[in-house]
Amino acid sequence: MIVEFPPLASADPESGLLAIGGDLEVDSLLLAYRNGIFPWPMDNGQLLWFAPPMRAILPFEEFHIPRRLLRHLKKANFTFRVNENFPEVIRACAELRNRKDDGTWIIPEMIEAYIAFHQAGYAHSFETYNQDGKLVGGLYGVRIGNFFAGESMYYRESHASKFALIETVNFMRREGLSWIDIQMLTPLLSSFGGREIPRHQFMEMLARANN
């Protein structure tokens, strides 16, 4: 179990790499997320820990849904569920991302660790089902108190992951949250209102969420 990480100020100023090694035990993951750090294993077996100088967040007050997407989702008639099949969601995220060779960080050790994290009550899945009751998309992430960090999304039907994201935001709003951590900004998340903030500002928001 990891008992302490280096000071965030010692992270690489460009990549945010903070530490190498350690383990993915529940207590180690808790320590990391509570301190604004997340793991990124490499396919060579190295376990890296990051605290980027710029952190991406999705503030709910800036969250917006493209009209064209709304029209599509009305026709799709998806159903949203929470934590009904976490293992299938994280395995699907690993499978689909790895096909493009851009998601090898969801290695088997990560899947096993986050299933244990889910069983401990900290990792959660947000799922999209089609009209036939089949799981066709979703996302998973980590929640500690009033802090939620989204980890990965996938889809097997058009826009199923976007539906899961929208409903996750609605779910978190009802729970009293006002933003979620999305770690790194992508064009998709930017289109929904995601933006980057400096690490020190992120840590201030994280501290308020943890209180």
N, C-alpha and C positions, 0 to 999 in steps of 0.2 A: 504493500500500500504506500502511495506517495503521501508524505507528511508535510511537504512544503515545496513551493515552486520559487524560482528566482524572482526578484523584483521585476515588475513589468517594464520598468525603464531600461532593463538590460536586454530586452528583445531586439532582434535585428531591426534597424530603423526602416528597412524597405519591406522585407517579407513578414516581419512580425514573429519570426521563429524565436521561441523563448527557451525551449528545453528539448532534449532528446533522451528517450529511454523511459523507464518506469513501467507502469502497468495500467490496465483498464478496469480495475476493480471498482465496485460501486462507490466506495469512499473516495477513491482517487478522482473519479469523474465528478463527484459532488464538489470536491475541493477545487477542481479546475473551473467548473461553470460558475461557482460562487465568486471566483476571482477573475472572471472575464477571459478565461482561457479555454480553448477547445483542442481536441486531439485530431491529428491527421496522419494516420499510419501510411507508410509507403509499402509498395508491393514487394520490396526487398526485406521486409520484416522490421524496419526501423519505425519506432513510434515517435512522432514529432508533436510538439505542443506549440500552439500559436496564440499570440495576442497582437493582432495587426495594429499598425499605427492609425489606420482609418477603419472604422467598423460600420457595416451596413445595418440599418434598422428600417422597420416599416412602421411609421407612426400612423395610428388609426385616423387621426384628424386629417391626414393627407391621403388616405387610402381611397382609390377610385377604381371603378370597373368600366372598361370600355363598353359602349352601347352595343356594338356588334356582338361582343361576347355574351352580354345579357340576353340578347335575342336567341343566340344558339343554346344557352343553358335552359331557357324556357322550353325549347323543343326537346332537349335531351332527357328531361324528367329524371335527373339523377336523385339519389337519396344519400344523405350524409349520416355517418355513424362514427362513434368514437371508441377506440380501444377494443374493437371486436376481433381484430386479427393483426396484432402488432407484428408477429413474426413474418407473416406473409408480406406485409407492407415493406418492412426493411429489406427483406430478401428481394422483392421486386425492384426496389430502388437500386440495390447493388447490381442486379442482373441487367437492367436496362441502361444504367449509366456506364457499366463496364463495356457494353457493346461498342460504345463510341470511344473507349479508351480514355475517358475523362473522369472516371469515377472509381478508380482502383482503390481509393481510400476506404471503401466499404468492404473490407476484406473479411474473411470468415471470423477472425478474432473480434472484429468490431461488431459483427452481427451477434455473436454470442454475448459480448459484453453489454450491448444495448438491450438485448432481451432480458438479461439479468437486471439491468437498470429499470426496465419496464416493470418487471416483477416486483422491484423494490418501490415502485410508485412514482418514478421520476421521468421516465421516457413514455411518450404517448403517441398513438397513431390516430390520424384523422382521415377517414376513408370515404371513397365515392363508390356507390353501387348503381348499376344500371337497372332498367325496368325488369330485367330477369333475375334480379337479386345477386348478380355477379360483381365481385370486387374488380373495378376497372381503373382505379387510380387512388392516389392519396399522398399523404406526407407524414413524416414523423419528426418529433423534436423532443426537447427536454424542458420540463417545467419544474421550477423550484420557487415556491411561494408565488409572488406576482411577477415572476420573470419567466418568459418562454423564449427558447431558441429553436428556430426551425433548422432542421438538418438536411433533409433531402425530399424530393418529390418524384413521382413517376405517374405515367398514364398508359393505359392500354386502349382507351377510346378518346377521341378528340376532346380536349378541354377538361378531361376528368380531374387532372391535377389542379387546374385553375379553379374548378368548382370546390375542391377540397380546401384550397387556400382561402377562398372567399368565406366559406363556412367556418373555417378555423378562426379567421378574424372575427366573425360574428360571435362565435363561441367565446373567445377570449374577451371580447367587449362585455358580454353578459357576465363574465367572471370578474369584471372590474379592471382589466388590464387596458392600457392605452397605447402600447407599442409592442412589437416583437423584434427580437434579434434575428437578422437574416445573415449575419457573419460577413458574407461577401456579396457585392452587388452584381446582379446579372441584368441583361436587357429586359427579361421577363418581369423581374421584381421591380425594376425601375419603372416599367409601364404601369404598375399598380401603385406607385407612390414611394417606393423604396429610395433611400438616399444614404450617403455616407456622412459620418460625423467623426471628429477626432477621438482617439482612445480615451483621453481624460474626460470628455463629455459623456462617453458611453459608460465609463466607470461610475460617474456621478449618478447616472440614471439607474445603473445596476444596483448601486447602494440604496437608492430610494425604494427600488422594487423589492429588495431583500429585507427591508425594515417593516 
